[in-house]
């Protein structure tokens, strides 16, 4: 049996470990990420990112978390972003893993854990995700978690130095037909 990933709320003190992961996986993540200045890869940059994310948590518009590997080490990040309440009750999910932790189902299990949070404790109706057209690995993670493709967004995000198309996916809450 595989060790379940531990998804826990991001902490400010995670900044040094996250900076180390980002430096280590910089080339691996670059084709899938927006452009970052050098500060992003530093402890100070990650402290600033954590502070912003935790401010958004307090506003109820984001749930920032870390993914811990089987030995409790930092393995990556996963977030519920742009949480919108009211009649929408929706968010988007985003995640990344250090290259040393890929290919073992960790992202699939981490996404499953976050869906449980989104549809359980947070009471959301819908979770959306987008992947680069060429990102087959992330598309498999989403399919394994019951996401359905619903569209193509041309020039959706600035990734790796240019506007790139994304395939859009969504997952509805298991009781989606039951009302609010």
N, C-alpha and C positions, 0 to 999 in steps of 0.2 A: 504494500500500500504506500502511495506517495504521501509525503508530508504535506499537509495543508498549508498554504501560504497564510501568513498572518498579515491582515490588513489592519493598520491602525492609523489613527489620526496623525497627520504631520506635526512635528514638534520643531521649534526653532533650533534645538540642539542637534537636529538631523543635518544641518547645513554642511558641516565638514565631510560627513560620509557621502552626502549627495554630490558635493563638489568633486570628491574623489571618483565616484562612479561616472560622472559626466566627463571628466578628463579622460578616464580610462576608455570610455565608449564613444568619445567624440566623433571619430571617423565612422563608426558603426551607425550612430544615430543621425549623422548629418544629412543623408539623403531623405530623411523622413521628417525633418524638423525645420522650423523657421530659423532664419539667421540670428545668431546671438553675438554680442560683442564679448570681448575677453572677460569682462566682469562676471558674466553668467557662469563661467566655469570656476569661479573662485568661491571661497567660503563666504566672503562678504556679499557676493552676488546671490548666493543661495540663502543667506540670512535675509536679504531684502525680499527675495521671492517668497520665502516662507512667511514673512511678516505680511506681505500683501495677501497671500492665500488665506492666512488665518483671519485677517480683517474681513475678507469675503465670507468666511465661515460665520463670523459674528453677524453679518448682514443676511445670512441665509441664502446666499447666491452661489456658494461653492462648498463642496466637501472634499478637502485636500487630504490625501492619505499617502502612506508609504507602503511598499510591498516588502515584506521580509522573507528571506530565503529560509530553507529548511533548518539552518543553524542559527536563525534569528538575526542574520546579517541583513543590512540594507541591500535590496536587489533592484529597486526602481521606485517609480511614482505611479499613482493612479488617482484620478480626480473625477468627481461629478462637477461639471462646470455649468455656468449659465442656468442655474436652477431658477425656474419661473413658476410662480404659484398662480392662484386664481383659476380661471377656466382652462389653463394650459397644463399645469402640473407636470412639467417636463424638464429635462436637462440633457446635457451631452456628456459623454464619457471620453476620457483621454488617458493614455497610459504609455509608459516606456519601461524597458528593462535594460539593465546593464548586459552587455553582450555575453558575459560569462553565465548568465542565468537563462538564456533563451533555449528553445528547443526541448524543454522538459515539461511543458504544460503549465508552467507557473502563471503566465499571462491569462490563460483560459480560466484557471481557478481563481485568480485575482478578480477578473471581470465578473465571474459568477458571484463572488462574495459581495462586490459592490452593487450588483443587481439586487441581491437580497436586501441590502441597506436601502437602496433607492425605492424599491417596491414595498418594503416593510416599514422600518422606522420612519423614513422620510415621506412615505405615502404618495410617491409619484406615480403618474399614469404611463409615462413614456420616457425612454432613454434613447438618445440618438448617438450615432457614431459616424465618423467619416474616415476613409482611408484613401491614400493615393491609389490610383488605378493599378499600379504595379505592386502594391504591398499585399501579396498573396498570404503571407504569414498572419498579418493582422486580420485579414478577411476570414481566415480559418478560425481564429480566436472568436470572432463575432458570430460566425455560423454555428460553432459549437455551443454558443450561449443563446441560441434561438433568435438571433437578430435576422431580420429580413431586409434585403436590399429594396430600396424604394426610389432611388434616383441617382442621377449623375449631376454633379455641380461643376460646370465649367469654370476654370480659373478660380477655384474656391479659396485657396489659401496660398500665401507666399511661403514656399518651401524650397530649401536648397537654392535660393537665389532667383526664383522665378514663380510666377503664378501657375499653379498646377491644379488639374482636374481631380476631383474626389468622388468616389462612390459613397453614397449615403445609405446608412442602415438604421433601422429602428427596432426596438423591442418594446412591446406593450406589456403592462402589468398583467399577471395571470388572470386577474378578475376584471379585465378591461371593460367588459360589457355590463358590469354591475352598477355603474354610476359612480358618483363621488362620495 
